[in-house]
Structures are given as C-alpha cells and as structure tokens.
Amino acid sequence: MPRRAEIQPRQVEPDPVYGSVLVTQVINRVMLDGKKSIAEKIVYDALALVSEKTGKPALEVLEGAVKTVTPVLEVRSRRVGGANYQVPVEVPQRRARTLAIRWIVQFARDRREKHMGDKLAGELMDALNQQGGAYKKKDDIYRMAQANKAFAHYRW
C-alpha cells in the first residue's frame, strides 16, 4: 500500500443482462482461472432459479441476500503492551459488501448440491431467509465484536 496517495479503486462495469454492478461483482467472485463466460452462466442460472422459486425479480432477491449478509461490525487485532486485543470496529460499506459477496460464494461452494448454479441459488435463498453458512458467519462476527466491546477504546 502506498503511504502517500490514496488508492483509486477500479470501477466495475455493470453486467449486460441485468445492468447491475452487484451481479458483475458476484460473477467475478464466482470466476475461477479467468473463465468468465462459465461464471456468467453459473450466476445467471442461479438468479433464474431463485427468481422462479421466490416469484420475485432476481435482482431484488440478490440485493436482499447481500444486504442480509452484510456485516456491520468486525474485530481487528490490535497489539497493546505485549497483549493482542480483538478490537471491534465498524466495517466500511465497500468492504462490507465485498465480504458479503465473498461469504455467499464461499459457502455456496461448500454446499452439497450437484451443480454450482444450484449451490449458489440455495445459498442466496438461505441468506434471504436469514439462515445458511454466510448468515451464520455474519452473526458469529457480530457476536465476537459484541463480546469484545470492552476493548473498543483501543480503536485507532
């Protein structure tokens, strides 16, 4: 990281089907080995499946799922006088959204369905209903931050 200049994050283009930057971010997170067309197919299949199951627009479901999994607080390690403290800090919005997408895709990969499209659709549905691995991860991180609230004065 440069010490002087602030890093300018690269702008992500909206995807061609839904016209959404969020869908592009999910596609980029699902992509392995630079195979973007395969990742697009997986994400679009998952969104079609979710929209069919819920009867709501796919984009609305995706945004709801990401919003549900988005963390508010997290803990950062801080060394004070030879001891490490887990200090709770608020998560910046950009990082929070990135974490939410990362967790959804990560826990989708760990699911038992046969195809990745089904796995992703299942995880999105679970996230929307406040269950599943990604939601549990958000909840665990929030609980850890609450448990370490006593060290909040070490924030920097």
Secondary structure, DSSP 8 states (H G I E B T S, - for coil): --SSS----------TTT--HHHHHHHHHH--TT-HHHHHHHHHHHHHHHHHHHSS-HHHHHHHHHHHH--SEEEEEEEETTEEEEEEEE--HHHHHHHHHHHHHHHHHTS-SSSHHHHHHHHHHHHHTT-SHHHHHHHHHHHHHHHTGGGGGG--
